[in-house]
C-alpha cells in the first residue's frame, strides 16, 4: 500500500514539473518495498532515482547512500554495504549532523548483529552517544535495543533489561524491534540456564504469541530459533529440530523469489543460524538419518531453490563486453556494480526442492558409495551410505584439521612450479606427507565401508580446498565431489550427452594450443577455437553447440564476488556472469586453468565460484583444480581424459583413468570432478 502511494505521489510531482520531489517519492517507495522484503525491486527503484537526488547536495546523497546500503546489507553484502554506511556517517559527521550520523551507524550496527556482534555492539554504542548529544531519546532507545541484541548474540551479558527496552519500543509503534528484543532476552535466559519454561516475559507474565506471517523474515526466523531452544531446554530435541526445519522452509520460500545465483547465495546468511544449530544438534544426536538430513539442509542453503534461466539482457552483455576491455579503475567498479545489480533483477522460480532422505538415497545410489563429511559441534563425522547400509563414523576432533588444511593450497601451488631437482622433490615430498595425514584422518576410517566402489563426496565447506583425487585411498578411484547428495542424484539419473566436443585455447598458456589440438583428436568433428578466434562471443556460441567443452586458459578466482571469477580469452575475461547467462550449456565442462576450482564459502556449508556458476547454469559435471596446475601436467592429464570420455566413460571414471600416480618427481595434478 505505502509503495503504491509513493508511486502515485511521484507521478503527481512529475505532472507539475518537480522532478526532484518525484525522485524522492520514488526513493521512499523503494524503501517501502525493502521493508516488505522485495530487495530486488527496492534496489532497482533506488538506482533509477539516485542521480537526481545526489545532485541535490551531499546530505541528500548521504541519505540515499545510507538507505541503499541498508538494502545491500540485508542482501548479504555486508562489506560493500558497511563501507557505504561508514562513508555516509562520515559525510554527516563532517557537516555536524550528529543525529544523521548516529542513524547511519545504527543501521550498520543492526545488520552486523548476526555476523560480527562485538563490532555491532560497539557501533550501536557510538550511535547512542550521537543520539544523546542530539537529544533524540527515541533513536537512543533503538540504539540501546540493537546493542542489547548484539550482546546476546555475542554470548555476553547485556547491560539493559530486555522487557524495559521492549515496552517503550512498542509505545513508539516499533513492534518488530520490540519483539526481537523480547525474543533475544528469552534466548539469553535459556542459554544462561536461568529458565527452561514457556516464553513468558518478566513483566505481566505475557506469552510471546505466534509471529504473524507478515513479519520481516529475520523476526520470523528468530522466533523459530527461540522455539527450538525452548524445546531443547525442555528435553525435546525432536521438537527443536522440527522448529529449525520449519524456519528453513520459511526462509527458502522467501529466498525462491530471487533468480540470481549471486543474490540467492548472499541471502543465505539469514538461514545460517538455523542451519548451523540444526547441524550441531544432529551431530550430538548420534542418529545417522538425522545427521544426513541436516548435512543436506546445511549444504543446500542456496541450491534448494529451483534455478531459472535468465532472459536475454543486451545491456548486461554490453556491460560485460566493456568490462573485458581497457577501462579506468573507477569505470571498472561502476561496471561491476551495474552487472551485479542487473543480474539481481531476474525473478526467482518460487519453487523449492526437498532434500533427499537417506532411505531414498540408498534405493537410488546403485553401485556408488556416498560419504557426507560433516564438521560441526567440534567434531568431524562421516555418514557413509551404500545400497546395503548407512553408517555414521566419528573421525575425531575438528582441531585435527587445522594444521593439515592451513598450508595445503600454498603447498599445492608451490609443488606445481618448475623447481630444480632436489628442491622440487623436497617440496613435493612435504605435500605427499600432508596428503597422507589427511587421508589417515578422512579416508582410512571409511575404507572398510566403501570397499572398491566409486565414491561421491559431500564435504563440509571447511574441506573445500582438499584435492580429493590425490588422497591415498581415493587415487585411481572414480571420485565425484557433489554440491549435495540431492543434486548428484538429479544429475546422475539423467542421460549424459557426450557425442560432440569443443575446445578453446586462451592466450599466454604455454601448451594450450598443443593441449586442445592433441585432445581434439579423440573426437570426431571436434570444434576448436585458438588465438584471436577465442573470443567471449565465440566461446559462448561454442558452449551452446557441444556436449563436452574443454577450456585451456589462464583463470582467476575473485574472492570478493566469485561470479567475477573467469577465464582469460583473446578479448579479455569470460566471467561467471557470462556463463550464468548462457542459453544452453554442455553437459561436461573441463577447465584446464589455475585456481578456477576454488570456491568461496557464503555463510553456511555451500560454496560459490566458477564451478558453481557452471553447475547452476545446467552443466552435469565440471572437472577443475582448486590449485595451480603445471601446464605440462594439465596437457598430459587432459589428453588421456578425452580418450576415456570419447570411449564412453563417465567424467569421474575418465578422470580416475587419466590421473597419474603421485610421485615426488613430478608436479601434482589436483583435478577434481564436481557435480
Residue, then its C-alpha position, 0 to 999 in steps of 0.5 A: x500500500x505505502x509503495x503504491x502511494x509513493x508511486x502515485x505521489x511521484x507521478x503527481x510531482x512529475x505532472x507539475x514539473x518537480x522532478x526532484x520531489x518525484x525522485x524522492x517519492x520514488x526513493x521512499x517507495x523503494x524503501x517501502x518495498x525493502x521493508x516488505x522484503x522485495x530487495x530486488x525491486x527496492x534496489x532497482x527503484x533506488x538506482x533509477x532515482x539516485x542521480x537526481x537526488x545526489x545532485x541535490x547536495x551531499x546530505x541528500x546523497x548521504x541519505x540515499x547512500x545510507x538507505x541503499x546500503x541498508x538494502x545491500x546489507x540485508x542482501x548479504x553484502x555486508x562489506x560493500x554495504x558497511x563501507x557505504x554506511x561508514x562513508x555516509x556517517x562520515x559525510x554527516x559527521x563532517x557537516x555536524x549532523x550528529x543525529x544523521x550520523x548516529x542513524x547511519x551507524x545504527x543501521x550498520x550496527x543492526x545488520x552486523x548483529x548476526x555476523x560480527x556482534x562485538x563490532x555491532x555492539x560497539x557501533x550501536x554504542x557510538x550511535x547512542x552517544x550521537x543520539x544523546x548529544x542530539x537529544x533524540x531519546x527515541x533513536x537512543x532507545x533503538x540504539x540501546x535495543x540493537x546493542x542489547x541484541x548484539x550482546x546476546x548474540x555475542x554470548x555476553x551479558x547485556x547491560x539493559x533489561x530486555x522487557x524495559x527496552x521492549x515496552x517503550x519500543x512498542x509505545x513508539x509503534x516499533x513492534x518488530x524491534x520490540x519483539x526481537x528484543x523480547x525474543x533475544x532476552x528469552x534466548x539469553x535466559x535459556x542459554x544462561x540456564x536461568x529458565x527452561x519454561x514457556x516464553x513468558x516475559x518478566x513483566x505481566x507474565x505475557x506469552x510471546x504469541x505466534x509471529x504473524x506471517x507478515x513479519x520481516x523474515x529475520x523476526x520470523x526466523x528468530x522466533x523459530x530459533x527461540x522455539x527450538x531452544x525452548x524445546x531443547x531446554x525442555x528435553x525435546x530435541x525432536x521438537x527443536x529440530x522440527x522448529x529449525x526445519x520449519x524456519x528453513x522452509x520459511x526462509x527458502x520460500x522467501x529466498x525462491x523469489x530471487x533468480x540470481x545465483x549471486x543474490x540467492x547465495x548472499x541471502x543465505x546468511x539469514x538461514x545460517x543460524x538455523x542451519x548451523x544449530x540444526x547441524x550441531x544438534x544432529x551431530x550430538x544426536x548420534x542418529x545417522x538419518x538425522x545427521x544426513x538430513x541436516x548435512x543436506x539442509x546445511x549444504x543446500x542453503x542456496x541450491x534448494x531453490x529451483x534455478x531459472x534461466x535468465x532472459x536475454x539482457x543486451x545491456x548486461x552483455x554490453x556491460x560485460x563486453x566493456x568490462x573485458x576491455x581497457x577501462x579506468x579503475x573507477x569505470x571498472x567498479x561502476x561496471x561491476x556494480x551495474x552487472x551485479x545489480x542487473x543480474x539481481x533483477x531476474x525473478x526467482x522460480x518460487x519453487x523449492x526442492x526437498x532434500x533427499x532422505x537417506x532411505x531414498x538415497x540408498x534405493x537410488x545410489x546403485x553401485x556408488x558409495x556416498x560419504x557426507x563429511x560433516x564438521x560441526x559441534x567440534x567434531x568431524x563425522x562421516x555418514x557413509x551410505x551404500x545400497x546395503x547400509x548407512x553408517x555414521x563414523x566419528x573421525x575425531x576432533x575438528x582441531x585435527x584439521x587445522x594444521x593439515x588444511x592451513x598450508x595445503x593450497x600454498x603447498x599445492x601451488x608451490x609443488x606445481x612450479x618448475x623447481x630444480x631437482x632436489x628442491x622440487x622433490x623436497x617440496x613435493x615430498x612435504x605435500x605427499x606427507x600432508x596428503x597422507x595425514x589427511x587421508x589417515x584422518x578422512x579416508x582410512x576410517x571409511x575404507x572398510x565401508x566403501x570397499x572398491x566402489x566409486x565414491x561421491x563426496x559431500x564435504x563440509x565447506x571447511x574441506x573445500x580446498x582438499x584435492x580429493x583425487x590425490x588422497x591415498x585411498x581415493x587415487x585411481x578411484x572414480x571420485x565425484x565431489x557433489x554440491x549435495x547428495x540431492x543434486x548428484x542424484x538429479x544429475x546422475x539419473x539423467x542421460x549424459x550427452x557426450x557425442x560432440x566436443x569443443x575446445x578453446x585455447x586462451x592466450x599466454x598458456x604455454x601448451x594450450x594450443x598443443x593441449x586442445x589440438x592433441x585432445x581434439x583428436x579423440x573426437x570426431x568433428x571436434x570444434x576448436x577455437x585458438x588465438x584471436x578466434x577465442x573470443x567471449x562471443x565465440x566461446x559462448x556460441x561454442x558452449x551452446x553447440x557441444x556436449x563436452x567443452x574443454x577450456x585451456x586458459x589462464x583463470x582467476x578466482x575473485x574472492x570478493x564476488x566469485x561470479x567475477x571469477x573467469x577465464x582469460x580469452x583473446x578479448x579479455x575475461x569470460x566471467x561467471x556472469x557470462x556463463x550464468x547467462x548462457x542459453x544452453x550449456x554442455x553437459x561436461x565442462x573441463x577447465x584446464x586453468x589455475x585456481x578456477x576450482x576454488x570456491x568461496x564459502x557464503x555463510x553456511x556449508x555451500x560454496x560459490x565460484x566458477x564451478x558453481x556458476x557452471x553447475x547452476x547454469x545446467x552443466x552435469x559435471x565440471x572437472x577443475x583444480x582448486x590449485x595451480x596446475x603445471x601446464x605440462x601436467x594439465x596437457x598430459x592429464x587432459x589428453x588421456x581424459x578425452x580418450x576415456x570420455x570419447x570411449x564412453x566413460x563417465x567424467x569421474x571414471x575418465x578422470x580416475x583413468x587419466x590421473x597419474x600416480x603421485x610421485x615426488x618427481x613430478x608436479x601434482x595434478x589436483x583435478x577434481x570432478x564436481x557435480 
